[in-house]
Amino acid sequence: MGKIIVTGASGAFGSAAAHLLLQRCAPQDLIFLTRMPEKLKHLSQAGADVRAADFDDPASLRMAMAGGERMLLISTARVGTRVGQHRHAVEAAVAAGLRHIVYTSLIAADAPDNPAIVKHDHRATEQIIEASGLQWTHLRDSQYAEAIALAMVIPALASGHKPDNCANGKVAFVSRDDCVASAVAVLTQEGHGGKAYTLTGPDLISVPEALAMASAIAGKPIRVEQVDDDAMFAYFDSLGVPRHASDIVPDGPIPWSSDDMVTFGTAIREGFFACRTDHVERLTGVPPRALRDVMTQYAGAWPQ
């Protein structure tokens, strides 16, 4: 087996994948790409090859990928403009002679009627990879349980209420750790080329049910206010969240847009995330973690 590349190795997903790969592979067989190599000195000290790479500088990417065989392409955070970045990465992978790209995508990315605008970035990237001539595997992640346990629950507990446009749409929230473990399994096993896996947790739960669970764990009330999409936009406007990806200030305090979040809620409400699979366990050999387990892990960070 040739060398394994992980892009964005200084990010949360990439860093977790790097550490898990170091437990399973010889360090000299691992290449970790990042815009900030100084953040990954601990990985180079462990024997891995840490290389500077910038998706906005395509000329640098082919050299950064030299010698690799399989690559975990972790989607970048720039909603609305990241397809170009991903295209640069795929083109560099082809030029560098890679054999297989594993991509972190989104549940229901291939559903034509999915209203979540983020799915356009993911499906476009999937199609670029499929057209590259390389082997591919798409990992279509459900919503992260950690995002619920932290980004959603903390402000809801602090204020005692949460406006929500998801209604009673169900989601099988998945731990990011399980998605990382699934990605590492695909990178280190044979037989996954040309396949798309939908990675979910074990339980279909609505957002109001998830917040009720958090309320019970914390012993503090959360009142869920069911609102329509327009009211959800107004709520984000009140927080100063930019409406569109094109309005996001680079390196600003809020790196996401409300049209992304509101249409995500619409997709949940309309049932596009109401899917539960056994793919995590099939890939890793371990059942996926429940949302309650993830919430309990992070409850110490909740407001008292």
N, C-alpha and C positions, 0 to 999 in steps of 0.2 A: 504494500500500500504506500502511495506517495504521501507527500506532506499535506497537512490540513491547514487551511487559512481561515482565520476568523476576522471579519471586518468589524470596525467600531469596538475594538477590544477594551477600550477604556470606559465604555458605557456600562450600564447596569446589566443588561443581558449578555453583552460580550465578555465582560469581566467574569461573570458567573460561568459562562461556557468555557473560558480559558482555564479557570481553576479546575473545572471538572475534567477537561481534556488532559490536564497535567497529571491527573490521578490515573488516567487510562492509557496514555501514550508516552512514548519516549519524548522528552522535551525537544530534542533536535528535529523531531518530525512535525513540530508545530510552528506556525508563522502567525503572529498577531499584528494586525494593522491598526494604526491609530494616527490621528492628527497630532497627538501629544505623547510622543514616546517617553518623555520624562516621567509621565504618570505610571509607566509600566516597567520601571526598573526592577521591581521585584520579580516580574516574569522573565526578564532577560537574565537576571541572576540565577533563576531556576533552570536556565539552559535553553529557554525558548528563544526564537528569533523574532524580536520586536522590530517592526519596520514603520517608518513614517509613510503615511498615505493620506491623500486628500481627494475626495470624490469630485471636488470642484477643479482639480488639476489633473485631467486625464493623462497627461504625458507622464506623470509620476507613477501611475497605477500599474502599468505593465511591468516595470522593474520591481515594484513592491510585491507583485504576485509571482515573480519568477521562481520556478521550482515547485510550485504548488500543484496538487492534483484535485483536491476537493475544497470547496469554499463555503463557509456559512456566511451568506450575505444578509446582514441584519439591516432591516429597513431604517433609513435615517429619520430624523424627527421633523424634517421640513415638509410638512403637508402642503401639497400644491406645487412644490418645485422639486421634490425628491426623485421624480421619475427620471429626470435628466441625470441626476447623480447616479442612480441605479444603472442607467444605460451605460454610463462611463465605466462602471465597475464590470458589467457583463462584457462589454467590448474588450476591456483589458484582460479579462479572464480568458476569452477566446484567443487573443493575441499571445498570451503567456502560455498557452497550451494546457490549460486546466481541463479536467474531464467531467466534473460534476459540480453543480451549484445547488445548495440548499438555501431556500429563501424563507424568511419569517414574514408570513402573510397574515391575512385576516379571515376569520370565519365568514362564509357566504360571499367571499370576494368574487366568485364566479356567478353569483345570482344576478341576472340582468336587471331585475326590479328593485334590488337592494338600494334604499334611499340614502344610506350613509355615504357621504361624499368621499370619505377616506378609502372606500373600496375601489374607487377609480384608480388611485395611485397603485394600490396593490395588484389589481388585475392587470393594469398596463405593464407593471414590472414582471408579473408572471408570464405575460405574452412575449415580452422581450427575451426572457430566459428561454422559453419554449422554442423561440425562433432562432436561438443562437447556435443550435446544433449540438450543444452540450447536454449531458444527462441533467435532469432536474428533479428536485423534490420540493413541493410547496408545503410548508407547515402553516396551516390556517388556524391561528390562535383565536380562541374565544376571548372575552374581556377578562383582564387580569384580576384575580381575587385581591392582589395587593393594592390595585387602584381603588377598589371598593374600601378595603380596610384602612387605607390611609387618606387618599385624596378626597374621597367622598365622605367617609365616616367622621373624620376629625372636624371639618367645619360644621357638619350636621349636629354633632354633639355639642360643639361650642355655642351654636346659635339656638339649638333646640328644635330646628325645623329644616326642611329641605324641599324646595320646589323640584318637581320631577315630571318629565313628559313621557316616561316609559310606560305609564299605566301598569297593567298587569302582565306585560310581556316577560317571558321567561328567558333566563340566561344560565348556562352551566359554567359559572365563573371558574377559571382555571388558574392555578398558581403559576407564576412566572418560572419558578424553580422546576415545575414539571415540564414546561415548554423548553427550558434549557436542557433538561435531561433528555427530552425527546430529540432535540436537535443533535446532541452529542451522540445519541444512539444511531441516528441516521448517518452521521459523519464517520462512524467507526464500524458500521456493519455494511454488508452487501445486500443487494436486492431491493433497494428503495428507489431506483431510477424510474422516472415517468409516473410517479405517484403523488397524490395530494392527500395529506392527512389533516383532519379537523381535530384540533386538540382542545378538549373540554375537561371540566371538572366532573364530579360524580352526580351532582344534584342540579335540577332545573329550578331556579329561584327567581322571583321578581325582585326588582329594586326595592319596593316597599317591604317585602319580606326580609331582604338583606339588612335593611336599616332597622327593622324590628328586632332582628337577631343581635345587631350591634347594641341597640338600646338595652336589651335584656342583659347582655354581657357586661355593659358599662354601668347598668343601674341608673341610667339617665334617660329622660324622655327625648324622643325625636318625633316631631309631627311632620308627616309627609303631605305636602300640598300638591295634589294632582293638577297640572296646568297644561295648556296647549302649547304648541311650538312657539307662537308669537310671544306668549308670556315668558317662555324659557329664554328667548332672545333678550327680552327686556331685563330679566334677572341678570344675565351675563353682562348686558350693557351697564347695569348698575355697579358691577364689579370692575368696570373698565376693561373688559375683555374685548379684543378686536373682533369684528364680525367675520372677516375673511382672512384666509391665509396670507393674502397679498398685503394685508394691513399690519401684520406682525412686525414689530420692531426687532431687527436682528440683535441677539444677545440682550433683549429687553426682559422685563420682569415677568411677562406672560408669554410663553412660547407656543400657545395654541389659540385657535379661533373658535368663536361660538358657533359658526355654521357647521364646523366639524362636530362639536359636542351635541348640538341640537339634532342634527340629522342622524347621529349615532343613536340618540334616544328614540327617534322616530323608527329606526330600523328594529330596535328592541321591541317597541310597542307593536309593530306590524308582524312580529314573529320570525324575523330573519335570523335571530340568535338562539331560537328555541330548539337547539340541537344538542344531543348528548351522545358521545361516542366512547368506544373503548380503546381509542388509538394511543393514548398515553400509556396505558398498561401493555398494549401489544408491542409498543416500541421499547419501553423501559423495563418491563417485567414487574412494575410496581404500580399499584392503584393510585390514581390521582388524589391529591389532598382536597379535603372538603373546605368550603368557604369558612365554616365555623373554626376550623383548625387554624387557618391563616389569620382570621380575626383575633383569635386568642393569642397568637404569636405576637401581634402588633399592638395589643390592647394597652401595653405599658406606655405607648406613645400617645394615647388618647388624652384629651383634657379631663382633669379630675373634677 
